[in-house]
Amino acid sequence: SSVRAQSTHAAAWVALAQLRTRKLRQGPNAGRICYQTAERELIRAGLPPNSFVYTAWASLEYKEGGNYKLAKELFQKAIEIDPRCSAAWLQLGVMEADKENWDEAQNCFETVLKFDKRNSRVLQ
């Protein structure tokens, strides 16, 4: 597998986590292990952290694990890595709206639109 061949391939870890949690129904912990391993492998290789990994991990923690606090921390970590990560801003906004944190949600959506004016998910 590509994960074994290149253990620092962030997209492969995200895909594996999603496969294990969604398709194979192994539960959120199986996905969590993939994200933690991706984080550890990137650090071990001296590579920078990856916003894609943290965005997907945050989504898992909120949607599958129900852990709002950890999800928010992970979304913020993704945004810290890449302030223009529209997926992180958008998903954080959706999560804040779900929690009825309207001002925070609005801020997230407006931030996405500053650098991604055509983002159809925000415009819906």
ABEGO torsion letter per residue (X at the ends): XAAAABAABAAAAAAAAAAAAAAAGAEAAAAAAAAAAAAAAAAAAGBBBBAAAAAAAAAAAAAAAGBAAAAAAAAAAAAAABAABAAAAAAAAAAAAAAGBAAAAAAAAAAAAAABAABAAAAX
